[in-house]
Amino acid sequence: MKTAIQQIIELESDLTRMFDSDYRVGLAILDYIRENKKELLEKDRAQIIEAFKSGELLPTLENLSAEEYYKQLFT
């Protein structure tokens, strides 16, 4: 499951391969964010809530760093 920011970063990589100009890449990313901002924010919210509710990692949380927790859930 990718986070909203991971989606945007992947989009940037794809656009960089397609366009020869950082200006065009930047405009395309800005357009994407403007067109999808509600969905991106909702995805972030849903992922955070799901991570909290899942409780799958709760027994091991004391043994995990925040970075390890993030990596297990979102990468």
Secondary structure, DSSP 8 states (H G I E B T S, - for coil): ---HHHHHHHHHHHHHHH-S-HHHHHHHHHHHHHHHHHHHHHHHHHHHHHHHHH-TTGGGGGGS-HHHHHHHHH-
